[in-house]
Amino acid sequence: MLFSENNVYYLDEINEQIIQDAINKKSTITLISFSMSDNMEKKLDQVVKQILEKYSKSDDFQTLLYTSAKELAINGLKANHKRIFFENNGLDISNQEDYKKGISLYKENINEEMATIYGQIARNNRIFVKIQFHHNQNGIRLEITNNSTITTQEERRLRNTLAKVVKY
């Protein structure tokens, strides 16, 4: 199901024409994702490319903006998938002992197939990452949000990642 109002789209269903129409309206483009695949990464890259082309911005920004968006989105998606994993294994993500045990199990067991399954579970339960591009001739602002509650450990890791991104 593709949202059509307010330029909100499922990342796995968006296409080049939809992207171009949204960019031409100069309104915020919002992408919803439940998991990340090679195809979705390509679509995210296409959105970045088309926005930069609209404003005749240098290709130098392509890699930086795309990589930032992808990494932050993947971090949010992993957090969502971890929550599903914890719930499926009867673990409390906010309990320190369960968290240590759960993270260890998660790292041992996560693979591409599980990520696909957890992506479907996330879709069914409306657990997602929202990627927003606010754009105009003066600049581009990227917002990545997750509709799950963040744990203290995740917030610490996210802040470290953001500190690295800011250096660029």
N, C-alpha and C positions, 0 to 999 in steps of 0.2 A: 504494500500500500504506500503510495507516494503522497506526501503532504503537498498541497498546492498553494496553500495560503501562507503569507508571511515568509516566503522563501525558506521553508523548512523542508529538508529532504532526507530520506534514508540514504546513507552513503552508498549502499550496495545497489540502489536503484537509479541513481542520478546519471544523466548523460550529458554530452557536450552541449547540446542545444539548450537544455534546461539551465546549465551553468551560464551560458552566454546570455540568455534572457534575464536571469537574475542579476548578472553583472551590469547589464545595460540599464537596469532599473536603479542602479547605484544604491541598492538597499542591502542590509545585512544578509549574508548567506549563512544559513544554519544547517549543518549536516549532523545527522543522528547515526551513531554506529553502535552495534552490539558486540562486534568482534572485528578483527582486522585480517584481511587476506591480501594476497598479491594484487588481486583485482581491485580491492578497495584502496590499497596504497596507490595504485595507478590513477584511480579517480580523484583521490585527494591531491595528488601531484598535478593533475589536469586543472583542478579548481585554482590552485596556486598559480599555475602558468597562465591561465586565462585572465585572472585578476591583474597580474603583473603586465600582461600584454595590453590590457585595456588602458592602463595608465602609462604606457611606454616606460616601464621601469626596467632596469638592467637585469639581465639574466643572472647576475651575481647574487641577487636576492632569492632566486628560485631555490637553490639548495638550502640556504639558511632557513627560509620560511617553511618550506616543505618538511625539512628534517625536524624543525622545532614542533610543527603541528603533529607530525607522525609520532615522534617520541612521547610527547605529552599525551596524545590520544591512546597510545599503546599502554602507557603507565596506568591511565584511568581504566582501560579495558581489563588489564591484568588485575587491578584491584577489584573490579566487579566479578571477574572469574574466580578470584580467591574467595570472595564471599560465598559464591555458589559452592565451591569446593568445601569450604568450612561447614556450610549448612548440610551438604550431602554427607559429610563425615561426622556429623554430630558434635562439631567443635564450636566453641564460642570465640569469635575473632577478637573480642575485647578482653578476654581473659589471657593474662600474660603467659601462663603455662600452656594453655590450648594454642595460643598464637605461635609459640616456639615449635610445638609439635606439628601444628598444621602447616606452617611454612616449610618445615623439613619435608613433610609428606607431599606437599604441593610441588616443591622443586623436584622431588624424585619422580613424580607421576605425570606432571604436565607435559603434553606433547601437542602436536598440531591437531590431531584428531579430537583430543579432549577440548582444545580451545574452540573448535568448531561446534562441538556439542554444547559447551558452556555458552557460546554465542547464541545458540538457539534457545537455551533456557533463559538467558538474559532477555532476548527478544520477547519471549512468552510472558516474562515477568516485568517488562518495561524498565529494565535496568540498563542504562545506556551512558554513552559519552556524547556530549554535544560539542561540536566544533563550529565556532562562529568566526566569520570573516566580516569585519566592519571595514569598509573601504570607500575612499573617495580620492580625488586628485592630490590631496595633501598627505595621504598615507594609508597604511593598512594596519588594523589592530586585530590580533588573533586572540580569541578566548577559547579555552578548553575547559569544560566543566563535566563533572561526574555527578550523577544523581544518587550516589551512595554516600553514606557518612564515612568520613576519612578517620582512620585510626591514628594514634600518636606516632607509631612507627612509620606509617605511610606518609604522614605529613613531613616528618623529618627527612625522609628520602626525597620527597618531592621538592622540598626547599633546597636541598643540595643540588638536585638536577637544575632547578631554576637558576641557582647561583652560577652554575657553569654556563648556561645559555646566555645569561646577562653579559658575560665576559665578551661574547661575540658581538 
